[in-house]
Amino acid sequence: MGMFSYEHLNSFCATYDEQSYSKAARVLGKDRTTIREQVKALEDSYRTILFTIEGKKALPTSFARSIYKQSKLLVQNSERLHLRMMNAYQQELTRLDFYHDTLMPNDLVVEIEQHVLKAHPDMVLNWLHRNRDEILVDVTQAHNKVAIMQHRMENMSEYPISAIKLGDGDIAAYARIDSPLFKIGEIRLEDLQLETQYISENQSKTMPEWLGISPYFRTVSNNDMLLELVKVNGWALLPKSLATEAVNTKQLRRIEFNELLSHSAKFGLSFFYPTSFENTNVYKGLVEVLKGYATKNL
């Protein structure tokens, strides 16, 4: 009985995911015959059947279903190990693309910027706002792409990246200082439903349970635009770090609730990076800055 290889498991997982040898071949950039041979070799080695063919579909057997998760994990860990070994030397970065979503604290941006200017004065640093799925895909593409955004583990496993959880931030509801909401003695859910709700595009995907409270909602992708809109109309859920300046200058006021949102909500903030980023000249110092900020603010 022979041992399985990475190629065997990768072909098996791709076929399982696609329910087709042909589609698996396209995903892996190989021909159908090769994929089928890899799966057949795995079946022969362990004297089992992994798929039954019905029309054009390769349907997994009960045994295939029982080993899929462990097989997928082995494939992903093998890919991460490969990337680490391929990048087992310190790389000098000349450019760093820093992705973020709407929950990125502005004061953290300033701290990172100051650190890079001092420690790596010749490096180009780009701040790029994207939605979550775009970020996760882009961060896997090169060793000089990193991100800070809301921590959610459920869809991370499919990407060969690492994450460091920094801590939890506050998010609360805010409206303009002269909003009619503040003329109500006890603000309730039905009061919010009568006012326009401005929704961050990113939050609409990452925090759906907090959104759509009002049927009169507007989705906005840009933080600055969202802030300007809520200063003149309606209300919005905002990270405390984003709303602080507007609150201090009496342009916005936090809404206190007697139901539903009685306290600030918490969101986990994490630093995401490709494993190969650990071998760059930027990694250690940047992580120290992030952990220092988290200790003070999160």
C-alpha positions as CSV (number, residue, x, y, z in Angstrom):
1,M,0.0,0.0,0.0
2,G,1.6,3.3,-1.1
3,M,1.5,6.6,0.6
4,F,-0.5,9.5,-0.9
5,S,1.3,12.6,-2.3
6,Y,0.4,16.3,-2.5
7,E,-0.6,15.8,-6.1
8,H,-3.0,12.9,-5.2
9,L,-4.8,15.0,-2.5
10,N,-4.8,18.2,-4.6
11,S,-6.5,16.4,-7.5
12,F,-8.9,14.7,-5.1
13,C,-9.9,18.0,-3.4
14,A,-10.3,19.9,-6.7
15,T,-12.5,17.1,-8.1
16,Y,-14.5,17.1,-4.9
17,D,-14.9,20.9,-5.0
18,E,-15.9,21.0,-8.7
19,Q,-17.7,17.7,-8.9
20,S,-16.0,17.1,-12.2
21,Y,-12.7,15.9,-13.4
22,S,-12.7,18.3,-16.3
23,K,-13.5,21.4,-14.2
24,A,-10.9,20.3,-11.6
25,A,-8.3,20.0,-14.5
26,R,-9.1,23.6,-15.5
27,V,-8.8,24.9,-11.9
28,L,-5.4,23.2,-11.5
29,G,-4.2,23.9,-15.0
30,K,-3.8,20.3,-16.0
31,D,-5.6,17.9,-18.4
32,R,-8.5,15.7,-17.4
33,T,-6.6,12.5,-17.8
34,T,-3.9,13.5,-15.3
35,I,-6.5,14.4,-12.7
36,R,-8.3,11.2,-13.2
37,E,-5.1,9.2,-12.9
38,Q,-4.1,10.9,-9.7
39,V,-7.5,10.2,-8.1
40,K,-7.4,6.6,-9.5
41,A,-3.9,6.1,-8.0
42,L,-5.3,7.2,-4.6
43,E,-8.2,4.8,-4.9
44,D,-6.0,1.9,-5.9
45,S,-3.5,2.6,-3.1
46,Y,-6.2,2.4,-0.4
47,R,-8.6,0.0,-2.2
48,T,-11.6,2.3,-2.1
49,I,-13.9,4.3,-4.4
50,L,-13.9,8.1,-4.0
51,F,-16.3,9.2,-6.8
52,T,-19.1,7.7,-8.8
53,I,-19.9,9.1,-12.2
54,E,-23.4,10.3,-13.0
55,G,-23.6,12.0,-16.4
56,K,-20.9,14.7,-16.4
57,K,-20.7,14.8,-12.6
58,A,-18.2,13.1,-10.3
59,L,-20.2,12.6,-7.1
60,P,-18.2,11.9,-3.9
61,T,-18.8,8.7,-2.0
62,S,-19.5,8.6,1.7
63,F,-15.8,7.7,2.3
64,A,-14.7,10.7,0.2
65,R,-16.9,13.0,2.2
66,S,-15.4,11.6,5.4
67,I,-11.8,12.4,4.4
68,Y,-12.4,15.7,2.5
69,K,-11.8,18.2,5.3
70,Q,-8.6,16.6,6.5
71,S,-7.4,16.3,2.9
72,K,-8.1,19.9,2.2
73,L,-6.3,21.0,5.3
74,L,-3.2,18.9,4.3
75,V,-3.3,20.5,0.8
76,Q,-3.5,24.0,2.2
77,N,-0.7,23.4,4.8
78,S,1.5,22.0,2.1
79,E,1.0,25.1,0.0
80,R,1.8,27.3,2.9
81,L,5.0,25.3,3.6
82,H,6.0,25.5,0.0
83,L,5.6,29.3,0.1
84,R,7.6,29.6,3.3
85,M,10.4,27.4,1.9
86,M,10.4,29.3,-1.4
87,N,10.9,32.5,0.5
88,A,13.3,31.4,3.1
89,Y,15.4,34.5,2.9
90,Q,14.9,38.1,3.9
91,Q,13.5,40.2,1.1
92,E,14.1,43.9,0.8
93,L,10.8,45.7,0.1
94,T,10.7,48.8,-2.0
95,R,6.9,49.1,-2.0
96,L,4.1,48.0,0.4
97,D,0.4,47.9,-0.5
98,F,-1.6,48.2,2.7
99,Y,-5.2,47.2,2.2
100,H,-8.0,48.1,4.7
101,D,-11.8,48.2,5.1
102,T,-14.0,50.9,6.7
103,L,-13.1,49.7,10.2
104,M,-9.5,50.7,9.9
105,P,-8.7,53.3,12.7
106,N,-7.3,56.6,11.3
107,D,-4.9,57.0,14.1
108,L,-3.4,53.6,13.4
109,V,-2.8,54.6,9.8
110,V,-0.9,57.6,11.1
111,E,1.3,55.4,13.4
112,I,2.1,53.0,10.6
113,E,2.9,55.9,8.3
114,Q,5.3,57.5,10.8
115,H,7.0,54.2,11.5
116,V,7.6,53.5,7.8
117,L,8.8,57.0,7.1
118,K,11.4,56.6,9.9
119,A,12.4,53.0,9.5
120,H,12.1,52.6,5.7
121,P,12.2,56.2,4.2
122,D,12.7,55.0,0.6
123,M,9.8,52.6,0.6
124,V,6.6,53.5,-1.3
125,L,3.6,52.9,1.0
126,N,0.1,52.7,-0.6
127,W,-3.2,52.8,1.4
128,L,-5.9,51.0,-0.6
129,H,-9.5,50.7,0.5
130,R,-11.2,47.5,-0.9
131,N,-14.0,45.2,0.2
132,R,-13.1,42.1,2.1
133,D,-13.1,39.5,-0.7
134,E,-10.9,41.6,-2.9
135,I,-8.4,42.1,-0.1
136,L,-8.1,38.4,0.7
137,V,-7.5,37.6,-3.0
138,D,-5.0,40.4,-3.5
139,V,-3.0,39.7,-0.3
140,T,-2.2,36.1,-1.6
141,Q,-0.8,37.5,-4.9
142,A,2.5,38.9,-3.6
143,H,4.7,39.2,-0.5
144,N,4.3,43.0,-0.3
145,K,0.5,43.1,0.1
146,V,-0.9,43.2,3.6
147,A,-4.2,44.2,5.2
148,I,-6.0,45.3,8.4
149,M,-9.7,44.6,8.6
150,Q,-12.4,42.9,10.6
151,H,-11.4,39.5,11.9
152,R,-13.6,36.7,10.6
153,M,-12.2,33.1,10.4
154,E,-15.0,31.4,8.5
155,N,-13.7,32.3,5.0
156,M,-10.0,32.5,5.7
157,S,-9.1,28.8,5.3
158,E,-9.3,28.9,1.5
159,Y,-6.6,31.5,1.4
160,P,-2.9,30.8,2.1
161,I,-2.4,33.8,4.4
162,S,-1.8,34.3,8.1
163,A,-3.5,36.6,10.6
164,I,-2.7,38.3,13.9
165,K,-5.7,39.4,15.9
166,L,-5.0,42.9,17.3
167,G,-8.1,43.2,19.5
168,D,-11.6,44.5,19.6
169,G,-12.8,48.0,18.6
170,D,-16.1,49.7,19.3
171,I,-18.8,50.5,16.8
172,A,-21.9,52.6,17.6
173,A,-24.7,54.6,16.0
174,Y,-24.3,58.3,15.3
175,A,-26.4,61.1,13.9
176,R,-26.0,64.8,13.3
177,I,-26.1,67.0,16.4
178,D,-29.5,68.5,15.6
179,S,-31.1,65.3,14.5
180,P,-34.8,64.9,15.4
181,L,-33.9,61.6,17.0
182,F,-32.4,63.6,19.9
183,K,-35.7,65.3,20.5
184,I,-37.2,61.9,21.4
185,G,-36.9,61.2,25.1
186,E,-36.4,57.4,24.7
187,I,-35.1,56.3,21.3
188,R,-36.5,53.0,20.1
189,L,-36.0,50.8,17.0
190,E,-39.1,52.2,15.3
191,D,-37.7,55.7,15.6
192,L,-34.6,54.6,13.6
193,Q,-36.8,53.0,11.0
194,L,-38.2,56.4,10.1
195,E,-34.8,57.9,9.4
196,T,-32.4,57.3,6.6
197,Q,-29.6,54.8,7.5
198,Y,-26.3,55.2,5.8
199,I,-24.5,51.9,5.4
200,S,-20.8,51.2,4.7
201,E,-20.5,48.9,1.7
202,N,-17.9,46.8,3.5
203,Q,-20.1,46.5,6.6
204,S,-23.0,45.4,4.5
205,K,-21.0,42.3,3.7
206,T,-19.2,41.7,7.1
207,M,-21.8,42.8,9.6
208,P,-25.2,42.1,8.0
209,E,-26.9,41.6,11.3
210,W,-26.5,45.3,12.1
211,L,-27.7,46.6,8.8
212,G,-30.9,47.4,7.1
213,I,-32.6,48.5,10.3
214,S,-34.2,51.3,8.4
215,P,-36.0,50.6,5.1
216,Y,-34.6,54.0,3.9
217,F,-31.0,53.0,3.6
218,R,-28.1,54.2,1.4
219,T,-25.0,52.1,0.7
220,V,-21.8,54.1,0.6
221,S,-18.3,52.7,-0.2
222,N,-16.2,55.7,0.9
223,N,-15.7,56.6,4.6
224,D,-15.3,60.3,4.1
225,M,-18.4,60.5,2.0
226,L,-20.4,58.5,4.5
227,L,-19.3,60.9,7.3
228,E,-20.3,64.0,5.3
229,L,-23.7,62.5,4.5
230,V,-24.5,61.6,8.1
231,K,-23.5,65.1,9.3
232,V,-26.5,66.5,7.4
233,N,-29.1,63.6,7.4
234,G,-30.1,60.3,8.9
235,W,-27.8,58.1,11.0
236,A,-25.1,55.4,10.6
237,L,-23.2,52.8,12.5
238,L,-19.6,53.9,12.7
239,P,-16.3,52.8,14.3
240,K,-15.6,55.0,17.4
241,S,-12.2,55.9,15.9
242,L,-13.9,57.2,12.7
243,A,-16.5,59.2,14.5
244,T,-14.4,60.7,17.4
245,E,-13.3,63.9,15.6
246,A,-16.8,64.7,14.4
247,V,-18.2,64.1,17.9
248,N,-15.5,66.3,19.5
249,T,-16.3,69.1,17.0
250,K,-20.0,68.7,17.8
251,Q,-21.0,67.7,14.2
252,L,-22.1,64.2,15.3
253,R,-23.6,62.7,18.5
254,R,-23.8,59.2,19.6
255,I,-27.3,57.7,19.8
256,E,-28.1,56.1,23.1
257,F,-30.6,53.2,22.9
258,N,-32.9,51.6,25.3
259,E,-33.2,48.5,23.2
260,L,-31.2,46.6,20.6
261,L,-28.0,48.7,20.4
262,S,-27.9,49.7,24.1
263,H,-24.1,49.5,24.1
264,S,-21.4,49.8,21.6
265,A,-20.9,46.7,19.4
266,K,-17.5,45.1,19.3
267,F,-15.6,44.2,16.1
268,G,-12.4,42.2,16.0
269,L,-9.5,43.8,14.1
270,S,-6.8,41.7,12.6
271,F,-3.6,42.1,10.5
272,F,-3.5,39.8,7.5
273,Y,-0.4,39.0,5.5
274,P,1.0,36.3,3.1
275,T,3.3,33.9,5.0
276,S,6.2,35.1,2.8
277,F,5.9,38.6,4.3
278,E,7.5,37.2,7.5
279,N,10.8,37.0,5.6
280,T,10.9,40.7,4.6
281,N,12.8,43.5,6.3
282,V,9.5,45.2,7.2
283,Y,7.6,42.4,9.1
284,K,9.2,42.6,12.6
285,G,9.1,46.3,13.1
286,L,5.5,46.6,11.6
287,V,4.2,43.9,13.9
288,E,5.7,45.7,16.9
289,V,3.9,48.9,15.9
290,L,0.6,47.1,15.5
291,K,0.9,45.2,18.8
292,G,1.8,48.5,20.6
293,Y,-1.2,50.2,19.2
294,A,-3.5,47.3,20.1
295,T,-2.2,47.3,23.7
296,K,-3.0,51.0,24.0
297,N,-6.3,51.3,22.1
298,L,-8.0,47.9,21.6
